[in-house]
Every structure is written in structure tokens, then in C-alpha cells.
Amino acid sequence: MEPDIDVPALPKIPAGEDAGPARQRALLQYNDKQYGGRAFVAWKPFTHPELGKGEIGGWNPKYASNAWPGDILKGVCDRHVTFELFRAGLMPN
């Protein structure tokens, strides 16, 4: 998962062995500061009727799997609208 693609406020994480955990820490801090922790659900034990014991939680796909709410989502929408208008302009009359 690369949820920080459209999060310009995140520091640039250099590639390497620790890049994944560093990116997750930065995203968690951003989530806590900007969204009061809503984008991440704390892990909790869960017993599935067929699979047994496990845990559920993690990034809330409502907030973190596509575009983050607020200005980030607006920016993504603006880029998509601009592209779709460009594509529409290529259609024959």
C-alpha cells in the first residue's frame, strides 16, 4: 500500500530496508495530527468462526486507500477532472 503518494506534507522517505516502517510511522503521525486518528483502526483480537483467532484493524479504506480527505482529495479530484475534460476534447465533433 502506498497511501502517501498524494500526501505532500509527508517527509520524503529514502528507499531502503527501513522505508516501509518509516513511511507507516510518518503516515500514522499525519493521521493523528490531521484527522484525529480516524484513518487507522487500532488492532484488536477477533475470533473468526471458521479461521479461528486473529486480529482486525489497520488502515481504514474509507480514508487511506484512495485519497485522504480534505485538500488532498480535492487535489486528486481536480487532476482527474482536468484529465477527463482533456479526453473529452479529443472526441470528434
MMTF fields as JSON, N, C-alpha, C and O atoms, coordinates in Angstrom:
{
  "mmtfVersion": "1.0.0",
  "mmtfProducer": "UNKNOWN",
  "numBonds": 371,
  "numAtoms": 372,
  "numGroups": 93,
  "numChains": 1,
  "numModels": 1,
  "chainsPerModel": [1],
  "groupsPerChain": [93],
  "chainIdList": ["A"],
  "bondAtomList": [4, 2, 8, 6, 12, 10, 16, 14, 20, 18, 24, 22, 28, 26, 32, 30, 36, 34, 40, 38, 44, 42, 48, 46, 52, 50, 56, 54, 60, 58, 64, 62, 68, 66, 72, 70, 76, 74, 80, 78, 84, 82, 88, 86, 92, 90, 96, 94, 100, 98, 104, 102, 108, 106, 112, 110, 116, 114, 120, 118, 124, 122, 128, 126, 132, 130, 136, 134, 140, 138, 144, 142, 148, 146, 152, 150, 156, 154, 160, 158, 164, 162, 168, 166, 172, 170, 176, 174, 180, 178, 184, 182, 188, 186, 192, 190, 196, 194, 200, 198, 204, 202, 208, 206, 212, 210, 216, 214, 220, 218, 224, 222, 228, 226, 232, 230, 236, 234, 240, 238, 244, 242, 248, 246, 252, 250, 256, 254, 260, 258, 264, 262, 268, 266, 272, 270, 276, 274, 280, 278, 284, 282, 288, 286, 292, 290, 296, 294, 300, 298, 304, 302, 308, 306, 312, 310, 316, 314, 320, 318, 324, 322, 328, 326, 332, 330, 336, 334, 340, 338, 344, 342, 348, 346, 352, 350, 356, 354, 360, 358, 364, 362, 368, 366],
  "bondOrderList": [1, 1, 1, 1, 1, 1, 1, 1, 1, 1, 1, 1, 1, 1, 1, 1, 1, 1, 1, 1, 1, 1, 1, 1, 1, 1, 1, 1, 1, 1, 1, 1, 1, 1, 1, 1, 1, 1, 1, 1, 1, 1, 1, 1, 1, 1, 1, 1, 1, 1, 1, 1, 1, 1, 1, 1, 1, 1, 1, 1, 1, 1, 1, 1, 1, 1, 1, 1, 1, 1, 1, 1, 1, 1, 1, 1, 1, 1, 1, 1, 1, 1, 1, 1, 1, 1, 1, 1, 1, 1, 1, 1],
  "groupList": [{"groupName": "MET", "atomNameList": ["N", "CA", "C", "O"], "elementList": ["N", "C", "C", "O"], "formalChargeList": [0, 0, 0, 0], "bondAtomList": [1, 0, 2, 1, 3, 2], "bondOrderList": [1, 1, 2], "singleLetterCode": "M", "chemCompType": "L-PEPTIDE LINKING"}, {"groupName": "GLU", "atomNameList": ["N", "CA", "C", "O"], "elementList": ["N", "C", "C", "O"], "formalChargeList": [0, 0, 0, 0], "bondAtomList": [1, 0, 2, 1, 3, 2], "bondOrderList": [1, 1, 2], "singleLetterCode": "E", "chemCompType": "L-PEPTIDE LINKING"}, {"groupName": "PRO", "atomNameList": ["N", "CA", "C", "O"], "elementList": ["N", "C", "C", "O"], "formalChargeList": [0, 0, 0, 0], "bondAtomList": [1, 0, 2, 1, 3, 2], "bondOrderList": [1, 1, 2], "singleLetterCode": "P", "chemCompType": "L-PEPTIDE LINKING"}, {"groupName": "ASP", "atomNameList": ["N", "CA", "C", "O"], "elementList": ["N", "C", "C", "O"], "formalChargeList": [0, 0, 0, 0], "bondAtomList": [1, 0, 2, 1, 3, 2], "bondOrderList": [1, 1, 2], "singleLetterCode": "D", "chemCompType": "L-PEPTIDE LINKING"}, {"groupName": "ILE", "atomNameList": ["N", "CA", "C", "O"], "elementList": ["N", "C", "C", "O"], "formalChargeList": [0, 0, 0, 0], "bondAtomList": [1, 0, 2, 1, 3, 2], "bondOrderList": [1, 1, 2], "singleLetterCode": "I", "chemCompType": "L-PEPTIDE LINKING"}, {"groupName": "VAL", "atomNameList": ["N", "CA", "C", "O"], "elementList": ["N", "C", "C", "O"], "formalChargeList": [0, 0, 0, 0], "bondAtomList": [1, 0, 2, 1, 3, 2], "bondOrderList": [1, 1, 2], "singleLetterCode": "V", "chemCompType": "L-PEPTIDE LINKING"}, {"groupName": "ALA", "atomNameList": ["N", "CA", "C", "O"], "elementList": ["N", "C", "C", "O"], "formalChargeList": [0, 0, 0, 0], "bondAtomList": [1, 0, 2, 1, 3, 2], "bondOrderList": [1, 1, 2], "singleLetterCode": "A", "chemCompType": "L-PEPTIDE LINKING"}, {"groupName": "LEU", "atomNameList": ["N", "CA", "C", "O"], "elementList": ["N", "C", "C", "O"], "formalChargeList": [0, 0, 0, 0], "bondAtomList": [1, 0, 2, 1, 3, 2], "bondOrderList": [1, 1, 2], "singleLetterCode": "L", "chemCompType": "L-PEPTIDE LINKING"}, {"groupName": "LYS", "atomNameList": ["N", "CA", "C", "O"], "elementList": ["N", "C", "C", "O"], "formalChargeList": [0, 0, 0, 0], "bondAtomList": [1, 0, 2, 1, 3, 2], "bondOrderList": [1, 1, 2], "singleLetterCode": "K", "chemCompType": "L-PEPTIDE LINKING"}, {"groupName": "GLY", "atomNameList": ["N", "CA", "C", "O"], "elementList": ["N", "C", "C", "O"], "formalChargeList": [0, 0, 0, 0], "bondAtomList": [1, 0, 2, 1, 3, 2], "bondOrderList": [1, 1, 2], "singleLetterCode": "G", "chemCompType": "PEPTIDE LINKING"}, {"groupName": "ARG", "atomNameList": ["N", "CA", "C", "O"], "elementList": ["N", "C", "C", "O"], "formalChargeList": [0, 0, 0, 0], "bondAtomList": [1, 0, 2, 1, 3, 2], "bondOrderList": [1, 1, 2], "singleLetterCode": "R", "chemCompType": "L-PEPTIDE LINKING"}, {"groupName": "GLN", "atomNameList": ["N", "CA", "C", "O"], "elementList": ["N", "C", "C", "O"], "formalChargeList": [0, 0, 0, 0], "bondAtomList": [1, 0, 2, 1, 3, 2], "bondOrderList": [1, 1, 2], "singleLetterCode": "Q", "chemCompType": "L-PEPTIDE LINKING"}, {"groupName": "TYR", "atomNameList": ["N", "CA", "C", "O"], "elementList": ["N", "C", "C", "O"], "formalChargeList": [0, 0, 0, 0], "bondAtomList": [1, 0, 2, 1, 3, 2], "bondOrderList": [1, 1, 2], "singleLetterCode": "Y", "chemCompType": "L-PEPTIDE LINKING"}, {"groupName": "ASN", "atomNameList": ["N", "CA", "C", "O"], "elementList": ["N", "C", "C", "O"], "formalChargeList": [0, 0, 0, 0], "bondAtomList": [1, 0, 2, 1, 3, 2], "bondOrderList": [1, 1, 2], "singleLetterCode": "N", "chemCompType": "L-PEPTIDE LINKING"}, {"groupName": "PHE", "atomNameList": ["N", "CA", "C", "O"], "elementList": ["N", "C", "C", "O"], "formalChargeList": [0, 0, 0, 0], "bondAtomList": [1, 0, 2, 1, 3, 2], "bondOrderList": [1, 1, 2], "singleLetterCode": "F", "chemCompType": "L-PEPTIDE LINKING"}, {"groupName": "TRP", "atomNameList": ["N", "CA", "C", "O"], "elementList": ["N", "C", "C", "O"], "formalChargeList": [0, 0, 0, 0], "bondAtomList": [1, 0, 2, 1, 3, 2], "bondOrderList": [1, 1, 2], "singleLetterCode": "W", "chemCompType": "L-PEPTIDE LINKING"}, {"groupName": "THR", "atomNameList": ["N", "CA", "C", "O"], "elementList": ["N", "C", "C", "O"], "formalChargeList": [0, 0, 0, 0], "bondAtomList": [1, 0, 2, 1, 3, 2], "bondOrderList": [1, 1, 2], "singleLetterCode": "T", "chemCompType": "L-PEPTIDE LINKING"}, {"groupName": "HIS", "atomNameList": ["N", "CA", "C", "O"], "elementList": ["N", "C", "C", "O"], "formalChargeList": [0, 0, 0, 0], "bondAtomList": [1, 0, 2, 1, 3, 2], "bondOrderList": [1, 1, 2], "singleLetterCode": "H", "chemCompType": "L-PEPTIDE LINKING"}, {"groupName": "SER", "atomNameList": ["N", "CA", "C", "O"], "elementList": ["N", "C", "C", "O"], "formalChargeList": [0, 0, 0, 0], "bondAtomList": [1, 0, 2, 1, 3, 2], "bondOrderList": [1, 1, 2], "singleLetterCode": "S", "chemCompType": "L-PEPTIDE LINKING"}, {"groupName": "CYS", "atomNameList": ["N", "CA", "C", "O"], "elementList": ["N", "C", "C", "O"], "formalChargeList": [0, 0, 0, 0], "bondAtomList": [1, 0, 2, 1, 3, 2], "bondOrderList": [1, 1, 2], "singleLetterCode": "C", "chemCompType": "L-PEPTIDE LINKING"}],
  "groupTypeList": [0, 1, 2, 3, 4, 3, 5, 2, 6, 7, 2, 8, 4, 2, 6, 9, 1, 3, 6, 9, 2, 6, 10, 11, 10, 6, 7, 7, 11, 12, 13, 3, 8, 11, 12, 9, 9, 10, 6, 14, 5, 6, 15, 8, 2, 14, 16, 17, 2, 1, 7, 9, 8, 9, 1, 4, 9, 9, 15, 13, 2, 8, 12, 6, 18, 13, 6, 15, 2, 9, 3, 4, 7, 8, 9, 5, 19, 3, 10, 17, 5, 16, 14, 1, 7, 14, 10, 6, 9, 7, 0, 2, 13],
  "groupIdList": [1, 2, 3, 4, 5, 6, 7, 8, 9, 10, 11, 12, 13, 14, 15, 16, 17, 18, 19, 20, 21, 22, 23, 24, 25, 26, 27, 28, 29, 30, 31, 32, 33, 34, 35, 36, 37, 38, 39, 40, 41, 42, 43, 44, 45, 46, 47, 48, 49, 50, 51, 52, 53, 54, 55, 56, 57, 58, 59, 60, 61, 62, 63, 64, 65, 66, 67, 68, 69, 70, 71, 72, 73, 74, 75, 76, 77, 78, 79, 80, 81, 82, 83, 84, 85, 86, 87, 88, 89, 90, 91, 92, 93],
  "secStructList": [7, 7, 6, 6, 6, 6, 7, 6, 6, 1, 7, 7, 7, 7, 1, 1, 6, 6, 2, 2, 2, 2, 2, 2, 2, 2, 2, 2, 2, 2, 2, 2, 2, 2, 2, 6, 6, 6, 6, 3, 3, 3, 3, 3, 3, 3, 3, 3, 6, 6, 6, 3, 3, 3, 3, 3, 3, 3, 3, 7, 2, 2, 2, 2, 1, 1, 7, 7, 6, 6, 2, 2, 2, 2, 2, 2, 2, 2, 2, 2, 2, 2, 2, 2, 2, 2, 2, 2, 2, 6, 1, 7, 7],
  "xCoordList": [0.85, 0.0, 0.891, 1.817, 0.617, 1.361, 0.424, 0.198, -0.131, -1.1, -0.524, -1.283, 0.804, 1.398, 1.671, 2.268, 1.266, 1.536, 0.968, 1.617, -0.218, -0.867, -0.858, -1.75, 0.127, 0.241, 1.516, 2.573, 1.416, 2.622, 3.264, 4.44, 2.534, 3.087, 4.053, 4.786, 4.067, 4.959, 6.396, 6.657, 7.326, 8.734, 9.07, 8.458, 10.034, 10.467, 11.249, 12.198, 10.843, 11.477, 12.448, 12.03, 13.738, 14.677, 14.425, 14.032, 14.658, 14.468, 15.47, 16.567, 15.067, 15.946, 15.142, 13.915, 15.858, 15.222, 14.213, 13.209, 14.447, 13.563, 12.515, 11.794, 12.414, 11.496, 10.04, 9.28, 9.645, 8.252, 7.815, 6.827, 8.54, 8.17, 8.258, 7.434, 9.247, 9.367, 8.173, 7.648, 7.741, 6.576, 5.322, 4.513, 5.161, 3.997, 3.985, 2.936, 5.158, 5.228, 4.839, 4.092, 5.352, 5.031, 3.536, 2.92, 2.956, 1.523, 0.693, -0.321, 1.106, 0.378, 0.425, -0.58, 1.58, 1.698, 0.819, 0.139, 0.838, -0.002, -1.476, -2.247, -1.869, -3.243, -3.664, -4.754, -2.815, -3.153, -3.301, -4.219, -2.392, -2.394, -3.549, -4.253, -3.749, -4.733, -6.156, -7.123, -6.286, -7.604, -7.989, -8.969, -7.236, -7.566, -7.563, -8.262, -6.774, -6.649, -7.73, -7.74, -8.65, -9.778, -9.362, -10.094, -8.212, -7.825, -7.195, -6.912, -6.972, -6.383, -7.213, -7.496, -7.598, -8.371, -7.404, -6.678, -7.394, -6.477, -6.748, -7.895, -5.677, -5.803, -6.441, -6.143, -7.328, -7.947, -8.159, -8.308, -8.172, -8.366, -9.745, -10.718, -9.808, -11.059, -11.021, -10.0, -12.114, -12.197, -13.171, -14.372, -12.636, -13.442, -14.068, -13.405, -15.334, -15.994, -15.339, -15.45, -14.668, -14.029, -12.509, -11.875, -11.921, -10.472, -9.816, -8.603, -10.599, -10.057, -9.579, -10.064, -8.605, -8.133, -7.287, -6.534, -7.444, -6.682, -6.87, -7.315, -6.531, -6.707, -7.318, -7.073, -8.109, -8.654, -8.293, -8.136, -8.165, -7.813, -6.911, -6.799, -6.271, -5.35, -5.924, -6.819, -5.396, -5.815, -7.262, -7.67, -8.036, -9.432, -9.491, -9.08, -10.0, -10.001, -10.852, -10.651, -11.788, -12.597, -11.707, -11.982, -10.649, -9.778, -8.449, -7.963, -7.855, -6.454, -6.168, -5.013, -7.139, -6.785, -6.847, -6.291, -7.505, -7.595, -6.972, -5.815, -7.697, -7.175, -7.639, -8.776, -6.769, -7.094, -8.085, -8.059, -8.96, -9.974, -9.366, -8.199, -10.167, -9.75, -9.041, -9.422, -8.006, -7.287, -6.66, -6.562, -6.234, -5.608, -6.636, -6.352, -7.818, -8.879, -9.279, -9.496, -9.377, -9.72, -8.679, -9.037, -7.411, -6.354, -6.451, -6.28, -6.727, -6.886, -8.077, -7.983, -9.187, -10.386, -10.116, -10.533, -9.426, -9.108, -8.281, -8.545, -7.282, -6.451, -7.274, -7.094, -8.168, -8.991, -9.954, -10.134, -10.569, -11.49, -10.737, -11.222, -9.57, -8.77, -8.446, -8.548, -8.057, -7.737, -8.965, -8.887, -10.094, -11.311, -11.795, -12.297, -11.652, -12.012, -11.083, -11.522, -9.806, -8.846, -9.271, -9.297, -9.606, -10.027, -11.302, -11.426, -12.239, -13.479, -13.179, -13.844, -12.193, -11.822, -11.204, -11.154, -10.743, -10.164, -11.226, -10.925, -12.444, -13.521, -13.88, -13.824, -14.25, -14.654, -15.983, -16.791, -16.187, -17.434, -18.596, -19.713],
  "yCoordList": [-1.176, 0.0, 1.233, 1.332, 2.166, 3.413, 4.593, 5.374, 4.743, 5.805, 7.209, 8.177, 7.35, 8.683, 9.336, 10.412, 8.742, 9.312, 10.719, 11.603, 10.941, 12.245, 12.996, 13.805, 12.742, 13.433, 14.274, 13.826, 15.49, 16.309, 16.715, 17.078, 16.668, 17.091, 16.07, 16.389, 14.857, 13.832, 14.089, 14.545, 13.796, 13.916, 12.844, 11.776, 13.131, 12.146, 11.056, 11.341, 9.814, 8.671, 8.06, 7.611, 8.035, 7.417, 5.915, 5.267, 5.374, 3.937, 3.169, 3.645, 1.99, 1.149, 0.196, 0.137, -0.544, -1.58, -1.019, -1.674, 0.174, 0.767, 1.699, 2.362, 1.767, 2.714, 2.419, 3.342, 1.169, 0.813, 1.222, 1.941, 0.772, 1.183, 2.697, 3.267, 3.351, 4.811, 5.508, 6.477, 5.013, 5.588, 5.4, 6.319, 4.214, 3.953, 4.856, 5.374, 5.044, 5.95, 7.369, 8.034, 7.834, 9.191, 9.314, 10.326, 8.293, 8.326, 8.298, 8.991, 7.511, 7.471, 8.826, 9.276, 9.475, 10.805, 11.809, 12.63, 11.735, 12.617, 12.366, 13.312, 11.106, 10.723, 11.287, 11.844, 11.15, 11.652, 13.171, 13.712, 13.855, 15.322, 15.891, 16.79, 15.376, 15.951, 15.423, 16.158, 14.16, 13.535, 12.945, 12.206, 13.261, 12.766, 11.247, 10.677, 10.592, 9.14, 8.363, 7.134, 9.045, 8.354, 7.405, 6.463, 7.628, 6.807, 5.475, 4.651, 5.25, 3.991, 3.43, 4.127, 2.174, 1.495, 0.63, -0.186, 0.806, 0.035, -1.464, -1.892, -2.243, -3.694, -4.251, -3.807, -5.237, -5.886, -7.367, -7.742, -8.2, -9.635, -9.921, -9.229, -10.936, -11.329, -12.831, -13.375, -13.489, -14.919, -15.147, -14.901, -15.613, -15.905, -17.287, -18.205, -17.455, -18.735, -19.916, -21.054, -19.665, -20.754, -20.726, -21.781, -19.549, -19.426, -19.36, -19.535, -19.112, -19.073, -17.695, -16.677, -17.685, -16.427, -15.625, -16.172, -14.313, -13.386, -11.984, -11.799, -11.005, -9.605, -8.855, -9.182, -7.853, -6.976, -5.544, -5.195, -4.727, -3.325, -2.873, -3.548, -1.745, -1.21, 0.02, 0.683, 0.307, 1.491, 1.364, 0.336, 2.404, 2.457, 2.792, 3.881, 1.868, 2.142, 3.353, 3.928, 3.736, 4.933, 6.168, 7.081, 6.192, 7.368, 7.162, 8.087, 5.996, 5.872, 5.051, 4.999, 4.416, 3.558, 4.273, 3.784, 5.405, 6.101, 7.487, 7.678, 8.431, 9.775, 10.226, 9.969, 10.888, 11.357, 12.505, 13.251, 12.665, 13.722, 15.128, 15.313, 16.092, 17.492, 17.938, 17.558, 18.748, 19.32, 18.262, 18.449, 17.15, 16.092, 15.499, 15.324, 15.191, 14.651, 15.666, 15.305, 16.927, 17.97, 18.019, 18.152, 17.917, 17.934, 16.759, 16.919, 15.576, 14.391, 14.582, 14.29, 15.068, 15.293, 16.321, 16.138, 17.395, 18.429, 17.847, 18.139, 17.025, 16.417, 15.481, 15.457, 14.717, 13.799, 14.55, 14.176, 15.601, 16.395, 17.013, 16.982, 17.568, 18.173, 17.143, 17.431, 15.95, 14.897, 14.477, 14.311, 14.304, 13.874, 14.948, 14.619, 16.216, 17.284, 17.277, 17.509, 17.012, 16.883, 15.746, 15.912, 14.579, 13.431, 13.756, 13.385, 14.437, 14.801, 15.719, 15.634, 16.584, 17.494, 16.77, 17.337, 15.563, 14.793, 14.097, 13.601, 14.067, 13.401, 14.199, 15.429, 13.506, 14.25, 14.969, 14.551, 16.038, 16.816, 16.115, 16.632],
  "zCoordList": [0.0, 0.0, 0.0, 0.805, -0.895, -0.974, -0.755, -1.68, 0.462, 0.666, 0.699, 0.72, 0.703, 0.824, -0.52, -0.55, -1.624, -2.938, -3.04, -3.598, -2.52, -2.609, -1.282, -1.026, -0.444, 0.841, 0.803, 1.248, 0.272, 0.117, 1.439, 1.453, 2.545, 3.834, 4.425, 5.361, 3.896, 4.443, 4.025, 2.911, 4.922, 4.535, 3.502, 3.486, 2.65, 1.665, 2.391, 3.122, 2.183, 2.836, 1.835, 0.767, 2.162, 1.23, 1.123, 2.093, -0.074, -0.285, 0.569, 0.859, 0.953, 1.75, 2.592, 2.512, 3.398, 4.21, 5.192, 5.474, 5.722, 6.721, 6.122, 6.867, 4.803, 4.163, 4.509, 4.804, 4.478, 4.766, 6.164, 6.313, 7.2, 8.557, 8.769, 9.485, 8.157, 8.297, 7.659, 8.208, 6.496, 5.82, 6.671, 6.798, 7.252, 8.089, 9.329, 9.711, 9.958, 11.124, 10.736, 11.454, 9.588, 9.132, 8.843, 9.179, 8.224, 7.935, 9.211, 9.302, 10.191, 11.461, 12.158, 12.709, 12.138, 12.739, 11.988, 12.603, 10.668, 9.857, 10.155, 10.314, 10.23, 10.544, 11.9, 12.026, 12.907, 14.237, 14.235, 14.851, 13.537, 13.537, 12.71, 13.17, 11.502, 10.585, 10.786, 10.584, 11.181, 11.197, 12.543, 12.638, 13.575, 14.903, 15.011, 15.849, 14.159, 14.22, 13.488, 13.553, 12.786, 12.128, 11.013, 10.712, 10.395, 9.242, 9.636, 8.767, 10.927, 11.367, 12.509, 13.483, 12.385, 13.419, 14.224, 13.656, 15.53, 16.377, 16.214, 16.091, 16.216, 16.103, 17.36, 18.469, 17.18, 18.335, 18.012, 16.849, 19.051, 18.823, 18.244, 18.545, 17.421, 16.788, 16.555, 16.134, 16.825, 16.556, 15.404, 15.525, 14.306, 13.124, 13.288, 13.773, 12.892, 13.114, 12.388, 12.846, 11.278, 10.545, 10.624, 10.637, 10.676, 10.632, 12.004, 12.12, 13.033, 14.384, 14.79, 14.297, 15.711, 16.3, 15.317, 14.512, 15.417, 14.599, 15.14, 16.273, 14.332, 14.71, 13.538, 12.377, 13.857, 12.822, 13.177, 14.347, 12.147, 12.337, 11.212, 10.188, 11.393, 10.392, 9.712, 10.237, 8.546, 7.811, 7.384, 6.843, 7.626, 7.239, 5.748, 5.347, 4.917, 3.482, 3.085, 2.015, 3.935, 3.654, 3.559, 2.78, 4.35, 4.381, 3.665, 3.014, 3.762, 3.383, 2.139, 1.717, 1.538, 0.41, -0.933, -1.916, -0.991, -2.264, -2.129, -2.507, -1.613, -1.382, -0.008, 0.388, 0.706, 2.042, 1.941, 0.963, 2.934, 2.879, 2.888, 3.233, 2.51, 2.571, 1.307, 0.199, 1.482, 0.348, -0.544, -1.757, 0.049, -0.757, -1.713, -2.898, -1.213, -2.063, -3.127, -4.284, -2.737, -3.713, -4.823, -5.994, -4.483, -5.492, -6.453, -7.661, -5.91, -6.758, -7.694, -8.886, -7.163, -7.985, -9.073, -10.217, -8.728, -9.719, -10.859, -12.026, -10.533, -11.581, -12.462, -13.679, -11.856, -12.641, -13.554, -14.713, -13.036, -13.861, -15.035, -16.166, -14.78, -15.845, -16.922, -18.114, -16.502, -17.461, -18.262, -19.479, -17.587, -18.289, -19.267, -20.342, -18.911, -19.842, -21.056, -22.182, -20.821, -21.923, -22.852, -24.072, -22.262, -23.073, -23.847, -25.014, -23.22, -23.91, -25.098, -26.13, -24.955, -26.031, -27.226, -28.317, -27.055, -28.145, -29.005, -30.09, -28.519, -29.258, -30.508, -30.498, -31.585, -32.801, -32.561, -31.732, -33.29, -33.161, -33.783, -33.761]
}
